[in-house]
Amino acid sequence: MIPDFLKNWVRHNWFLKVLALIIGVVAWLIASRWVYETVTLTVPVELRTGEGMVIKAIDPPLAAVTLEYPREAVTSAEAREIDLKIVHDLGGVDTPGTVVFNLEDGDVRRPPRFRVAGLNPGRIAAELDRRGEKVLPVKVSYRGTPRRGYRVVEARVYPPEIKVIGPAGVLEGMSEIATEPITIMGRQVAFDASIPLRPVSPFAREPLPEVNVIVVIGRELKERVFKKIRVDILRDSARFDQLRLEPKEVDLYLKGPEPVIDGLTASSLRVYVDIVGLEPGTWELPLHTDFPPEVQLERADPPRVKVFLDRGPVSPRQP
């Protein structure tokens, strides 16, 4: 015998009960068709800080996120290309130092239909510092070398100084800020480029401006020494009975483009002292040179020459 309360339960709202059963069966059938796959992606850990605070370091800077997704709705290729971020809020921290926190599912910015199945590591340490500013000169960095026989003569930077924003402790120890490397591989003529600056910190959020750089490329300089080059005299119409140089020869240390330096000979080099307008006496005079314009005098040995000038005794007049 069926108890009366069961009979009443079956007869009461039997239509709704049948409908609920049908809906449950349909939902089960649909759910049983969804097969979930997993994908693990490694992404940077981003931190949001409060006013006046910046990130100095994050350890570790990356985290592996394991996601589950329905295979019927998302392909494995699509799952590997999704827009995924980890963003944790540290807006409540207002003092410099190290903060340790746990990553949570809510920190993972992911598309719909994806759910977080795991985070590794789940614990992150971040070092915070106060936001600082400093004006620093710009140093140009290079990648590669110019064409053989050429060199970087100079680099002109505009502007030559930049106001840099970053962790106060890091800026305090900086005396310059470098550009990202400029490629000079194989170059032999001057060129200009707009180059970004190298970030103060890999976690810096403040973008740095670009600078304009003009790189001047010139021929490689070669050094060469010429021994015992005779010293000439540049003189006017004044007559001296005695004119003596000490020393009469000097050694020259020259630098210039290799083809020019290799083409020099001792006879093609002119070195002289200028005695125009000088009175009799002993003088210590600098050397003057007459070289091709590409040739530089690094030094002369000795750098100065003593000159002895004398007109001799005056002859008496004849009556």
Secondary structure, DSSP 8 states (H G I E B T S, - for coil): ---HHHHHHHHTTHHHHHHHHHHHHHHHHHHHH--EEEEEEEEEEEEEE-TTEEEEEEESSEEEEEEEEETTTS-HHHHHTS--EEEEEETT--SSEEEEEE--GGGEE--TT-EEEEEES-EEEEEEEEEEEEEEEEE--EES--STTEEEEEEEEESSEEEEEEEHHHHHT-S-EEB--EE-TT--S-EEEEEEB--SSTT--S---EEEEEEEEEE-EEEEEEEEEEEEEE--S---SEEEEESSEEEEEEEEEHHHHHT--GGG-EEEEE-TT--SEEEEEE-EEE--TT-EEEEEESSEEEEEEE---------
